[in-house]
Amino acid sequence: MQKPIRLGLIGCGGIVQITHARAYRALTDTVQVSALADIVPENLEKVGEMFDVPTENRYTDYREMLEQAAIDVVTIATPHSFHAEQVIAAANAGVAIISEKPMATTLEEADQILEAVRDNGVPYTVVHNYLFTAGMRTALTELDALGKPHFGRSVGMGLKPADFSADHPTPAFAWRASKAKGGGCIIDTSYHEIYSVCTLMRSPVRYVEARVQTLRLDIDVDDIAMLLCEHENGSITTVSGAWCVPGTDSGWCEMHAENGSLRVNHRHNVADALRRYTRADGWKQLELPEFDEAERTDASGHARYFAETFKALAADAALPVRPEMAYHNLAIIEAARKATTERRAIEIPPI
Ligand SMILES: NC(=O)c1ccc[n+]([C@@H]2O[C@H](COP(=O)([O-])OP(=O)(O)OC[C@H]3O[C@@H](n4cnc5c(N)ncnc54)[C@H](O)[C@@H]3O)[C@@H](O)[C@H]2O)c1
C-alpha cells in the first residue's frame, strides 16, 4: 500500500475547520494532516487537536512550515490577498499545491503563480468545489443529450449583516469586506456561479458586460455583481450575485439547450440538487438514487473534490481542476470590473 500523502495546511479558519476537515477525515488512507500554519494560535490549536498534529509541526509562520516540515502537498485557505505569495512560496519549496479559490486577486499575480508553478514543476490546482456536487456531476452527464446550449444563468444572492465591514470583529467578515485583503462579492461569492454556469455552457467566455458596484454596504469592495457574458460558441449567460439582497431562492445555475434545460441547485443536499426540463415532461426533479449518504450531505462538493484531487496526486495524474479554468474565471472577474468602469463590453483572450 502507498504511504499517505503528507499534507500541510496554510490557513486553519472557517472553511478548513468545517468543510475541509470533514473531507480529510474521509480520506485517512490517502492523506495525513502532518503540519499546520496559521497566524492565529487558537485556530492552530483547534485544527491541530482535530488531526493530532504534533505541536512542533504547528507554525505561526507558513514559511517556516515550508522550510522545516516533511510535507508533500499544501492546501491554502487564507484571505485572498495572501494566495499569490503563499502559492509561489510553496512552489519554490517544491510541494504540490491545492489553493482555495480564487487563484489570486489579479491576473498579474496569477501570471506570477503560473510561472512559479511551471519553473518548479509542481502540481497546482484551485478548488472549484461546486463542480463536484451530486447534482452537478449528474448534470454534466446529461449535457450530450441536451445538445447545443444557447442560454445560461446563475444566481447567488445573499444579505450580509448590517455591520458587515472591514472592522468587523469576526475576521472572516472583516477580510471579505476589505479591498486590501482581496474581498468583494464577485470574487468571493459570484466566483462559484461563474465557473458553474461556464461549465454547463461548455464554452469559455469571450465578451463580458457588467456592473460590479457597491450599492448598499459601507465597504470599499463590491456588494453586487451583474454580468452578461457572450461565450465562444455564441451562447449567452447572466450571472447575478449580491451581498445586499435577501436570498430567498439563490445559489443555482441553469443551462438551456436545443433538447431541454437543466437547473443545478447549489448548497443543497441531493433532495433537490437537479431539475431537468424537456418539452415532453416539463420540469422534473431528478432523484439521484445512486448517491450515498456521504455524497448527499456533501452539499458544497468539497469532499468529492478533495477525493478526486488526492487520488490524482497519488497517481501522478492530471488534476481535475486545471489552473487554466481558475485563470479564466479570474479573467472574467477582472473584465467585469473593467466593464463597469469603462461602461463597455470587454474581450477576454482565449484560454
Ligand atoms: N470553495 C468554497 O466553497 C469556499 C467557502 C468558504 C471559503 N472559501 C475560501 O477559503 C479561504 C478562507 O476562507 P475562510 O472562510 O476559511 O476564512 P477565515 O477568515 O475563516 O479563515 C482564514 C484563515 O487564514 C488565517 N490567516 C490569515 N492570514 C494568514 C497568513 N498570512 N498566513 C497563515 N494564515 C493566515 C486566519 O487566521 C484564518 O484562520 C478563502 O480563499 C475563501 O474564498 C472557499
The ligand as a Gaussian input file, in Angstrom:
#p B3LYP/6-31G(d) Opt

LIG

0 1
 N      -14.797000      26.855000      -2.017000
 C      -15.707000      27.293000      -1.144000
 O      -16.881000      26.937000      -1.209000
 C      -15.248000      28.220000      -0.058000
 C      -16.080000      28.542000       1.025000
 C      -15.570000      29.396000       2.030000
 C      -14.277000      29.908000       1.920000
 N      -13.524000      29.579000       0.834000
 C      -12.172000      30.133000       0.650000
 O      -11.325000      29.697000       1.698000
 C      -10.386000      30.707000       2.027000
 C      -10.502000      31.033000       3.517000
 O      -11.809000      31.417000       3.810000
 P      -12.430000      31.223000       5.283000
 O      -13.882000      31.415000       5.154000
 O      -11.935000      29.960000       5.877000
 O      -11.778000      32.480000       6.033000
 P      -11.414000      32.579000       7.571000
 O      -11.166000      34.007000       7.846000
 O      -12.396000      31.855000       8.403000
 O      -10.031000      31.768000       7.662000
 C       -8.816000      32.281000       7.145000
 C       -7.690000      31.727000       7.998000
 O       -6.458000      32.178000       7.477000
 C       -5.644000      32.613000       8.545000
 N       -4.649000      33.555000       8.040000
 C       -4.820000      34.868000       7.732000
 N       -3.672000      35.359000       7.247000
 C       -2.782000      34.359000       7.245000
 C       -1.420000      34.257000       6.855000
 N       -0.758000      35.303000       6.363000
 N       -0.797000      33.055000       6.994000
 C       -1.454000      31.995000       7.504000
 N       -2.750000      32.050000       7.893000
 C       -3.390000      33.201000       7.746000
 C       -6.616000      33.215000       9.531000
 O       -6.071000      33.332000      10.834000
 C       -7.759000      32.221000       9.451000
 O       -7.567000      31.127000      10.342000
 C      -10.698000      31.873000       1.083000
 O       -9.892000      31.742000      -0.061000
 C      -12.154000      31.650000       0.705000
 O      -12.526000      32.191000      -0.551000
 C      -13.976000      28.750000      -0.135000

